[in-house]
Amino acid sequence: MDTHRIAELIDEAVAQPLPEDVLAMARRTLLNVAGTAIGASGHAAVDAVLAGSRGAARVPGRAARVAPVDAAIATGIAAHLDDFDDTHLATVIHPGAACLGALAALEPEVGAAPATEVLTAYAWGCELQLRLGVAVSPSHYDLGWHITGTCGAFGAAVTSALLLGLRGQRLATAMLWGIGRGLGMRESFGTMTKPFHPGKAAAGGMLAARLAAADGPEPGDTLAAFTTRLAREYDEQQFVGELGDRFELRHNTFKPYPCGIVTHPAIEAAEHLAAPLREAGGVDAVAVVEVRCHPLVPELTGNPAPADGLQARFSTVHGVAAGLSLGTVDLAAYQDDFVTSAAMTRLRGKVRLVAEPERARAEAEVSVSTVDGGTLRRHVPIARGSLANPLSDADLRTKVHRLVEPVLPGRTDAVVTAVAGDGPGYLTAFLNACTGED
């Protein structure tokens, strides 16, 4: 099926109202990623992108008005920087970040649009990048591509095109340009380049839509190039089958910990062991810690000696050590000073990962052997934040509160209200709440 026919199918699907549960998931995804973007908005990487930028666009958590392309990049970076954003577990795509960057960039033009139009564009941008990811999984990721960066540009192009009112040929052109603008290799995990990928995807997708809106030429069949050169398989039915009925967005999840998703079961188990460990003498009484986990854990997050907080987000060894030491693993557990402290270095040296193929990805068992011969053990069969054990609305609001309040004190309720809003002016009201403007 050629891309123009795919665009026709998308045209037909987006003309229909979103199912209520999909609309609700779009709002949850937007709320979560607004929190992560605001929480990381003061980072030096965001400062670097915005230095000297001038324009009419805004970035969640920041007061300045900046150029739209810079708003897209900075928003995508901040949204993904702490690895706390939404996650589609089947593909490990974080769909919210790039599409949020597109919203931020286009708000000066489409801020008066009604909630239905904005949320429809956002939901379909998330949905179609997820569908593309599923269609080329697992080989696309296994070949080393950072799937959030590669598929994210396509999603941002869809969101941008729909917000700009592009349909038919122009929508097809925007999608083709968007799919060719993604980037990202997994070798960047643990560095600041990783969150740059969804930032670049947001900007690339937005610019793809602008080019299509100006009747720019098609770039060739980039979809065919993507699916044949960057993957070993492509399932077109997964990409465009049952559009409007089957939604991958329904399977989006929200993280309880700011780190790689496969670390979460082991961290949760370690948190539960922190109190009994204190009673047994504390971390100094630890002889060895054994983590029995899915094989993806050491493959993706096996770094035993992270040099800073970014690397620690891809170290299950660190996450477990932090859980045992702190009892609650949050952003403080990934501060550079804590990660590189002598106490954490010693404790990480006692943690061993044992890969067991029969373990589920959302499962882990942590056992702590103490110097006096005792053993503490905790099994987590289904981690919090997984599809089978999702964060509740109350959990999500608490998470967003912890991210927003240090940056915009007293503004969490405004952000929650804006995301839940309806009627015209939705995007401007949302950015007002996310930047502290009235």
N, C-alpha and C positions, 0 to 999 in steps of 0.2 A: 504494500500500500504506500503510495507516495505521500509526501508531507502535506500537499494541498488537500488531499482527502482526509488526512488526519486533522488538519485545521478545520475542515468542514464538520467533522465529528465533534470537535471541541466547541465550535460555534453552536451546534445544536445542543450540546450538554450545558453550556454556561447560560443558555437562554432559559433554562429551567430553574426554579427555586431550589436552593440547597436543602437537603433533608435537615430536619431540626437538629438531629444529633451531630451532623457534620458541621452545621453552623455553630453549634455549641463548642465543638472541638476546635474550630478556627479561632473562636474567642479565647479559649483556654491556651491555645498555642501562642496567640498574640500577647496575652497577659504574661505568660511565662517568659517569652523572649524580650518583652519590654523590661521586665525586671532584670534579666541578665545584662541587657544593654545598658541600663541605667547604672547597675552595680559596677560595671567595668568602665564607665564613661570617662573616668579621670586618669586612666592608665596612660603611660608615656607613649604607647603605640598610637593611641587616639590623638594625643597632643601632636605627634609628628605629622599625622595626616592633615590635621586642621590648621597647622601653623600658617598664618598669613592668608587663609582662605576667606573669601568674602562672597556673599550672595544672599539668597532668600530662604534657603533650606535650613532645617534644624536637625540636631542629633539628640536622641534621648539622653537626658542627664546633663546636657550642656546648655548654656545660655546664648552662645554666639549664633549668629546667622552666617551660613557658609554656602559655598558653591554646591549645587546638587550632586555632582559626581563625588565630591569629598564627603558629603553627608552619607551617600550610599556606602562608600568604602569604610568610613569611620563607624557607622552604625553596624555594619556586618562584622567588623573586627570586634567591637565591644560586645555584641550579642553572643559571640562564640568564644571570647577570650578566656573565660574562666571554665570552659567546658561544662557549663551548667545549663545549656539550652536544651530544647526538646530533642527527642531522639526516636526515630523510627527503627525499631530493633531489627527487623528483617534485613535492612540495608545499611544500618548505622548512619543514615543521612540525618542531618540536623536541619530540617526544612525551614524553620522559622526565620533564621538569621538573614539569609539573602533576600527573602521576600520583605522582611522588615526594612532592610536597607533601601529597597525599591520604594516602599511607602514614604520613607523619610525624604528621599530625593524628589519625589513627585508631589509632595504636599503643597508647595506653593501654587501648583497648577490645578490640583484636583481636591484641595482641602474642603471645598464646599459640597463635595459629592455625598450622597446619603450612605448610611451605614451598610445597607444591603449591597450597594455596588462595591464598596471598599472591601467588605468581608468576602464577597464572592470572588473578587480578583485575588485577594490574599489566599483564600482557600484553594482556588484552582492552581495558583502558582506553587503552593505546597504540594498539592495532589499530583500535579503532572511531573514534578521533579522526582517524587517518590515512585510514580509509575515507571518512569524511565529507569530509575535505579533498580527496581525489581526486575525489569525486563532484561537487564544486563548483569544481574547478580547470579552467582557469586564471583564470576571471574573478573569483572571490572575492578572490584576492590582487591581481589587476590593478586591481580597483576601490579598492584602498588599505587593505584589512583586514589586520591582523597575524594571520595564520592560526593561529599558535601560541596566541594569546590567545583567539581565537574558538572554534576547535575543541578547544582544550585543556580548557575547562570541561566539555565533553561527555565527554571522556576521563576526567577526574577524577571526574565523576559516576558513570561506569560502574565504575571501580575501587572507589570508595567503596561503591556499592550492592552490588557483589559481595562485598566484604569484610564488609558488614553483613548478608549473607544475603538480600538482597532479590531477589525473583523475580516474574514475572508482572506484575500491575497495578502493584505498587510499583516494580519495575524500570522500567516504562514511565514512571511519574510522575517518578522520579529523572532519567531521560534527558531528559524534556521540560523539567524545571526546569533541568537542567544546560545544555542547549543555548541557553537564554535568558539564561545568566549570563556568557557570554564577552564579551570586549571587546578593543579594541586597533586602533589605526590605524598604518599604516606611517610616518606623519609623526613618530612618536615614536622612530624608529630613531636611535641616536646619543645618546639621553638615558636617564636612569634610569627613565623611564616604561616603556621597552621590557621590561626584566626584571620590572617590576611586573605585566605582562599575564599571564604564566604563574603568578605568585604569586596574583593575583586569581582566575585560572581554577581553581587548586587549591582555594582556599577556597570559591569558588562551587560547584564540583562536589561538594565534601564536604558543604556545607550543603544542597544539592539532595537528596542521598541521605538526610540526616538528616530533612528535611522529608517525604520519601516514607516513611521508616521510621515516622514518626509519623502516617501516614495523612492527610497533607496533600492538599489538592485539586490536581487537574491545572491547569496554567497556560494551557491551550489548546494548539493545534497549533503549537508553536514550531518544530518541524522544518519544516513547510510555510512558515512565515514566514521562517526562515533561508534555505531553499533558493530561495525566490522573490524575496526582497527584498535579499539580500546577495550574490547571484550571478546571472549571466545564463544559467547552465545547471545542470542537476542530473541526474546519471546514477544512478538508483536501483540499477542492477545493480552499479555500482562500490561502492555503499554496503553492500548486503546480499547480493549475489550470492556464491555459493560459500562461505558462512560455514563456517569450520572446515577448509576445504581450501586456499583461496587466502589468503595472509597478506601484507599490506603491511609488516608488521613485519620480514619477511625482508629488506626493502630498506632498513632503517635503516643509517645510517653514523655514523662517529665521527671527529671533527675532529682533525687534527694541529696546527692553529693556532687561537688564541682570537680569531676574527674571522669576519666574514661569509663564507659558504662559497664564493661566487663569486670571492673574492680568492685562494683557495688555489693554483690553478695558477701564477699569476704570482709569488706569494711563493716557491713551491718553485723556480721558475726563477731568481729573484733570489738565493736562498740558494746555489745551485750556482755562481753567478757571483762570489760574495764573495771566494773565494780567488784566482782569476785577476785580479780587479780589484785586490786588494792588491798583487799582483806588478806590476801596470801603473801603480801610483802611488796607489792607494786612492781613496776617494770624492772627494777634491779634484781628481782627474784626470778626473772625469766631465764630459762636455760635454752630452750628452743621453741620456735613457733612453726607449726606445720599447717599449710593451707592446701586443702584438697579442692580442686577446681576444674572447670572446663579447660581443655587445651588452648582455647583462644586467650586465656588469661596470661600465661607466660609468653605467648606469641606476640600479643599486642601491648601488654603492660608488664613485661618481665624485667624492667630496669631495676636492679637491686641497689643502685647507688646514684640517685638523681642529684644533679648539681644545683638545681634551683626549683622554684615552685612550678614552673612550666613542665620540666621533666618529671616532677613528682606526680603530676596528674596522669602520667602513663606508667606509674609504678604501683602495682598492687602491694608490693613489699612495703612501700611507704604508707599506703592507705591503711594497711593492717596495723602497722606500728603506730600510726597516728590514732587509730581507733582504740587500741589498747592503752595508749598514753592519755588521751584526752577524754574519751568516752563519747564525744560528739565530734564528728568530722565535718567541718564547714570551711569557709574560705581561710580562716586562720591557720588551718592545718597545712595550707599550701603557700604560706608566706615564706620567702626565701630564708629568713633568719631561723625559722622553726625547722625547715627542711634540712638546713646545713648544720644544725646544732649537734654538739657532740653526743648528747643523749639520744637523739633520733638516729644518728649514724650507728651508735652501738646497738640499738634495738633492731634496726633494719638488718644488721649483720646476723641476727638470730632467726630471721624469718626465711622459711623454705617454701617454695611453690611445688606442689605435686599435681601434675596434670593427669586427669582421669577421664578418658573418652566417654564414659558412661554418665558423667555429670551433666546436668542441664546448664545452659548458659546463665540462668538466673539462680543457680544453686552454688553453695560453697560450704565447707566445714573447716573451722579453725580450731586447732587444739594447741594449748600452751602447756609445755612441760616446765615445771619450776625446779629450782636447784635443790629443793628438799625432797624431790621425787613425786610431787603431786602433779595432777593433770586437770586442766580446765578445758572443756570442749563445748562448742556451740555449732549447731547445724542450721543453716538457713536454706530451706527448700525452695522458697520463692521470694526473691528480694523485693523490698519496697521499690515502687516506681516501675516495676515490670508490668506487662500487659495483664497478668493474672493478679497482680497486687498493686494497682495504680494509686498514685497520690490522690487523695480526696480534694474537693474544692477548698476545704479548710486548710489542708496541708499546703496546697498551691498558694493560697493567699498568705499564709505564714512565711513561705519561702520568699515571695515577692516583697513582703514587708521587710524582711531582713536584708534584702538587696537594695531596696529603694531608700529606706530611712537614713542610712549613713550619708547618702548623696543628696537627697531632697527631703529633709526632715518634714514629717507631717503630710507628705504628699501621696502616700500609698492609697488612701481612700479615693483620691482624685483619679489615680491611674486605673484602679479597679472600676470605678464608675464610668470612666471614659470608654474602657474596653467593652463594658456592658451596654453602652448607649445605643440609641437608634436615631433615625431621622437624618436631616441634612447636616453638613458641617462636621461629620464624624471624624475625619482624619485631622482636621485642625484642632478639634477638641481633644483628640488623643495626644497630639504633639504638644498642645498646651499643658496637659497634665504631666507629660513625660519630661518637660523642660522647666516646670515650675512657673509657667506664665498663666495669667488669669484670662 
